[in-house]
């Protein structure tokens, strides 16, 4: 599924995100969505979310569906 569409993202979803400080390296962080921070329906770099760990980044890959 596409991490650039807000409709695809739900709290509790298992995702890979790229943190702000990792944008240059592209290193991904795995976790579960707690909050969706992007209000627009789409974003070219991925929807911004907060993970349950408190980390904030843009969704690059959805690992599992609810």
Beta strands, then each sheet from edge to edge (+ up, - down):
strand 1: 14-19
strand 2: 29-36
strand 3: 48-51
strand 4: 56-64
sheet 1: 1+ 2- 3+ 4- 1+
end
